[in-house]
């Protein structure tokens, strides 16, 4: 402010500073003004000539000198703080006639007035009521107050007539060339979003609008979408063959031995039904699952019958993560039988050894053990009560979920047991 004032050389007494609206902006009003330095600019000041409209706020307001006694303000009552500028940088006297006479005659120190209002009155938010959002744009150039928190993170004036509190939180209610109602309501909405109080009940009075319950917050949601599950993908790109089985993903024939290895990944997160088989408080891969893996491996090499299968160790499935499995089929012997073995280790644990869970023999064909079931229930069999069977098993540590609760009825005939 002082640099500009000291640098102005008057050709006419009417030359003066129109306003100090921002930290760097000070328009000069005069009939003819010659600033020190070439080209009408102050050296090193970053100033330049500018067209200033409505330059009545200057010494040219001397026409109103001595008229303050005749000026009366109608409806001078105020509600809350209001400001368009200050001739002294203070906020005193805004409601007096003398203040506005001086406001016309002398330089308006808008930036200082806003700073004082923020520091002395604790004003943090502003609404501009006028024909255009001129002051809202100027407020965007003012520095942030100490400790001010950003509201929208944008800073500066935005197209809707608001500024973030990176500068001054200001909202304009009118904009040149825009629909008045839409601009007003947008400004009111922004003011409310910036923390100002809006009497919505009065605004919506008579419209039939009513309050509605807002949707719950994100952390209170209940999901109904199915979780995406990892699939085998196109394993042919890795030189493998698809296993086409829900427990196995790929198969590869061993070139040197004629054997086959089938690989898969077991997880209660993917094959959720496995979690229904709990023994002793942990999820175990069911024994019939090993039989299923052996049969599928035999089908891969034309030996679809499981001649024998011995379970060596239980396969525990973790609550989180997965287990990698391999089903290894050996080369055919002289009777075209093949060995089969099932191994596992934690998924992604490349340095850990594999654990053997089952060993067996596959054959192309074996004689089937049949039973005469033409009559059902079998003749001479005595019905066995099965109600409460799964509750009893649960008490013994066998937690069978719905998938494994298939027993509907049972009969006994001597040492034979028949189940449905």
ABEGO torsion letter per residue (X at the ends): XAAAAAABBBABAABBBABBABAABBBBBBABBBBBEBGGBBBGAGBBBBBBBGAABBAAAAAABGAAAABBBBGABBBEBBBAEBAAGBABGAABAAAAAAAAABBBBAAAAAAAAAAAAGBABBBBBBABBAAAAAAAABBBBBGBBBAAGAEEBBAAGBBBAABBBBBBABBBGBBAAAAAAAAAAAAAAAGBBBBAAAAABGAGBBBBBBBBBAAABBBABBBBBBBAEBAAAAGBBBAGBAABABBBBBAAAGBBBBBBBBBAAABAAAAABBBGGBBBBBAAAAAAAAAAAAAAAGBABBABBBBABBBBBBABEBBBBBBBBBBBBAAGBBBBBBBBBBBGBAABBBBBABBBBBBABBBBBBBBAABOBBBGBBBBBABGAAAAAAAAGBBBBAAABABABBBBBEABBBBX
